[in-house]
């Protein structure tokens, strides 16, 4: 009796499964043709066949079925779209995969392809619009930023953050770049980008300086980034550049002190001027600024002696 009930249940499940995917044999045949086209390098034919399979055999009453099966077919479609350079359509289908209850492996593979397309766009690949090849950097930035926001713990997330930061730095948006690089330092300390992010955070801060009228907080941040880089990564190839940047920071500080000293001299507050000039001598010894400070101090002393005669 138990056996009969079990057999009956299996038959019912098979019947339900058959009802859910009508024409299952035809569906399998189309998938086989699509995958054969992919293996044969005929990506455009593969795209058409995968689309047919999805439209004709995985939909019922215009309602898309969800789950691992349709997600795997869509992933095959994405690969064919990428092979035929239909990147925007591939991005759209990866979004459908994310919304269709895929298995974890399918989701991970789909997101990795989405990241690859975004990175390609960001670094120079063009996109096809109205039959024309156009710059796609802004689209790539959008794709990567959405991935960072929605999937902060994927293998590629730190890569996406770093490349976005690099793009902002190269496109004269250093404040935004600093925010991305410091996020890697804070949240992804095991990332392969940690040393480069530490150094480029310093570069981003330095790029925000506007001559000697700098924001002291920005200068302090830049100095902290470079010193931390040298402390944590002393053997890295960019150590010399970090030291050179610290020398520039010292020069900024010295120029600012000379500027303040000049202000005090003009209002005849010579003792206040002397304090700033002596700081230049002590903290920037051997630099052109120190030589200038020494000359100004001598001039002050000479003027004071003349006025006392």
Secondary structure, DSSP 4 states (H G I P E B T S, - for coil): -HHHHHHHHHHHHHHHHHHHSTTHHHHHHHHHHHHHHHHTT-HHHHHHHHHHIIIIISEETTEE--SHHHHHHHHHHHHHHHHTT-HHHHHHHHHHHHTTT--HHHHHHHHHHHHHHHHHHHTT-EEEETTEEEE-HHHHHHHHHHHHHH-TTSTTHHHHHHHHHHHHHHTT-HHHHHHHHHHHHHH-TTSTTHHHHHHHHHHHHHTT--TTS--HHHHHHHHHHHHHHHHH-TTSTTHHHHHHHHHHHHHHHHHHHHHHHHHHHHTT-HHHHHHHHHHHHHHTTTSHHHHHHHHHHHHHHHHHHHHT-
